[in-house]
Amino acid sequence: MLLPQLEGRALSRFLVASFLVELWVVLWDGVAPPLLPQPPLWLQRGVLVSAVAASVALTLRLLWVDARRLRQSLSGAEAAVRLRDEFLSVASHELKTPLTPLRMRLHGFGRDLARGAPPERLRTHVEVMERQVRRLGDLVNTLLDVTRLGSGRLELAPEPVELGALVREVALRFELEAEQAGVQLEVAPAAPVVGAWDRLRLEQVLGNLVSNALKYGAGKPVHLSVDAQDGWARVAVQDAGIGIAPEAQARIFGKFERAVSERHYGGLGLGLYVSQQLAQALGGSIGVQSEPGRGARFTVRLPLQG
């Protein structure tokens, strides 16, 4: 594209047989390198056939842009490969983690069963095995959800949900885990809050937040509360654990991101990512308020419908 102020001068110079004029073109990135045209070619009766323009600066600029784009593409591809390798390594480790105690419990269950152990001991084996199977299933479902979210194939089934009742159900599901961790799990009483949401997906979001609160809560009480305001329902999950640094609070909702080292806490780094994506699919969002050493408060906001 020629600069408008140069169009007239360019055309007049092209209509002579011998010239040397410096023009400018504007590239897609806004840069305007000089262009040095060569003499035109003519047909009979002075009709202009064509003109060839050559510019070393323009050519170099185009080559530089192409090289930069290629470097960016290669850098992006290398980063994607590193991310994939890291994910496969972590996923492999996390999927193996529940298998080891499950295998040991199965062996112990068979041994105690053969010895005629009392029902209470056998029941303990079964409870542990159920917990490990559930954990393994949760990991697999998380990986599947990441695939569905990435491909846009997540399906929702909204239905009337009383939020307070659902929160109590989620707390009840984690009651044994909280007891074993020595954590008091409290649900504040609240007036009924009803909306149209996908129950299973919302339960998954709340379960992820409660699970994190138990993991990072340093053995201190975890509080759950429900309220509604200005057309929005809110569920808050509050712990008094290690907290989250301000610079980490935005990125923890990213894929494979953690606020702490996986060496100390484990996990795929996908729980908050999946939870945020699901909350957004439900028309809401998840926010966090935290200070290092003073716990974290995660709040789920959902639109009230009907």
N, C-alpha and C positions, 0 to 999 in steps of 0.2 A: 504494500500500500504506500503510495507517495504521500508526502506531507502536502496538505492542501495549498499552502503558500508557495510551493515549488512546482505545482502542476503546469502553470502557464509557461514558466521559464523552461521547464523540461521539454514541453512540446515544441516551443520555438527553436530550441537548440537542435532538436532532432530533425528539423526540416532544412538543415543545411548540410552540405556534403562533407565538410571538415569541421571538427569541433573537439573541444575538450572541456567537459563540464562535470562537476561533482554533484551527484544527487544523493538523497538519503531515502532509505526504506525503513519502515517500522516493522520489526519482527513481532511475533506473538507475545514475547516477554517484555515488550515495551522499549527495547534497545534499538537505536537507529544508527547503524554503521554506515560509512560513506560507500557510494556505489559509483564506479568509474565506467561509463558506457563506452563501447567501441563504435566506430562509424556505422551508419545504417546501410542496408542493402536496398537498391532501387530497381524498379521495373521501368519500362519505357513510359514516357509522358510524366515522369516525375512522381509516380505513385509509390509510396513507401511500402515495401514488402515486409521487412522485419528489421529488428535491431537486437543486437546481442549485447548484454551488459555483463560485465565481469567485475568481481570485487574480491580481492584477496581477503580483505577484512571480513566481508560477509561470509565467504567460504569458511574461513577460520572460525568465525562465530558459530556457524551452523555445526561444524565439526565439534566444537567445544560443547555446544548444547547437547548434541547426540551423545558425546562421551560422558557428560554429566548425568544424563538420563540413564545411560547404561550402568554407570557406577551406582546410582541410586537403586536401580533394579537389582543389581547383584548384591548390594548391601541388604536390601529388603529380603531377598531370597535366602541369604546367609542367616539373617536374623530369624526367619521363619523356620529354617532347618534346625537352628540351635534351640528354638522354642519347642519344636516338635520332639527333638531328642530329650530335652529336659522333661517334657510332659510324659513321654513314654517311660523314662526312668522313674519318675515319681509315681506314675500310675501303676507300674509294675510292682514297686515297693509297697504301695498302699493296698493293692489287691492281694498281695501275699501276706500282709500283716494279719488279717483275721483268719487266714487259713492255718497258720501255725498253731494257735491255741485251739482251733476247731479240731485239728488233727489230734492234738494231745488229749483233748476232752473225749473224743471218740474212743481213743485207745483206753483211757481211764474208765469210761463208761462200760466198755466191753469187759474189762478186767473185773470191775466191781460187780457187774451183773453175773459173771461166772462164779464169783465168790459168794453170791447171795447177800450183797450189801443191803442195808436198810433202804426203804423208799426215799427217805429224806436225802440221802447221799446221791442216789440216782437222779432225784429231782434237781439237785444242784448242777449236776452235769448237763442235764437237758436245758436248764435256764441259760447257762453260759453258752451252750451251742446255739440256742435260739438267738442270743444276742449277737454272736459272731456272724451268723447267717444273715441277720438283719443288717448288720454293718456292711457286709459284702454286697448285699442287694442294694443298699443305699449308694455305694460307690459306683456300681454298674449303672444305676438309674441316673446318677449325676453325669456320668460320661455320655449317656444317651441324650440327656437333656441338652448338653452342650452341642451335640450334633444337631438336634432338632432346632435349637435356637439359631445356630449358624446357617441352617438351610431354610429357615422360615416355615418349618413344618409343625410348629407347636400348635396344638389344638386345645381350646378352652371350652368348658361346659359350665356356664354360669347357672347358679341355682340360689334360692334364698338361704342365707347363712346367718346364724346368730353368732356374732363374733366372740362374745364373751364365753359362750359354750364351747366354741372351737378352741379358744385359748386354754380353757380348763382341760379339754381332752388332750391337747398337746402336752401340757404340764404333767398330766397323769401318765402319759406314755414315757416321760423321762423321769418318773418318780424313782424307779429302781436305780437308774444311773446316778441321779442326784444323791440318793441315799448312800451308795457305795463311795461316792466322792466326798461324802460328808458335807454336802451343800444343801442348804434350806431353799426350796423352790416355792415362792409365794406368788399367789394370784390375787390381786386386789379386787374386791367386789365392785361391780359396776352395773349401771342400768343397761337393759338390752339394747344392742346395736345390731340392726339387721340390714344387710345389703345383698346384692346379687353378684356373687363371685364364684369362681371355680374352687370348690371346697378342697379338693385334693392338692391343687397347686398352692393354695393359700396355706394349707397345713404344712406343705413342704417348706415354704418360706419361713413360717414361724418355727418349725422344727430345726431348720438350719441356724436360726438366731439363738434359740435356746441351747442347742448343742455347743455353739461357740461360747456362749456365756458360761456354760459349765466347764468348758475346756480352758478358757482364759480367765476365769473368775477367781482364781487363787483360793478356792475352797470357801469363799464368802457367799452370803445369801444372794440369790438371783430373784428379782422382782419383775412380775409381768402385770401390765395394766391395760385397760381398754377405755376409750372415751370417743366422743363424737363432737365435732365443732365445725360450723360453717360449711356443712355439706360434705365433710370428710370424716371418715372413721380412722381412728389411730390405735395402733398397738405398740406399746413400748416394752422393750426387754432391757432391763438395767442390771449390770453386774458391778462389783466393787473390786475388780481384779487389776491386771497389769496396765490397762489403758492403752491408748493408741496415740502416737505422736502426731501433731498437726499435719506435718508434711506427708504422712502416710494415709490420712483419712480419705483423701480423694482417690488414691490409686488402689485401695483395698477392694474396690468393687470391680477391678479389672480382672481379666482372665489370668490365672496362675499367679495372682498377686497375694502377698501376705505382709502383715505388719511386723511379723517376727520370723525368726529362722525356722524352716521346716525341720531342721535337725533336732530342735527342742520340742516342737509341737506336732510335727507331721502334718498330713493332709495334702489334698491336691491343689489347694489354692483356687478352688472353683466355687465353693459354697456361697460366698457373698456375691460373686459374679452371677451365678444362676439365680440367686434370690432377687437381686436387683432387676434382672431381665424379666423374671416372672412377675414381680411387682409392677413393672412398667407395662407388661402385657395385660395386667388386670386394671390398667388405667391409673396406677399409683406410683409410689416411689419409696425408697428407703433412705433415711438420713442417719447420720451418726454425730453424737456429741461425746467428746472424750478428752481426758488429759492423762498423760503418763502417770501411772501409779495411783490413779483415782477412778479406775473403772471406765466403762463405756455404756452409753445409752443409745440403742438402735430403735428408731421409730419407723414403723410401716404406716404409710398414708394410703388410704383407699377411698375412692369416690363412693358416696352413698347413692344407691339407685332404688327408687320406689319407696 
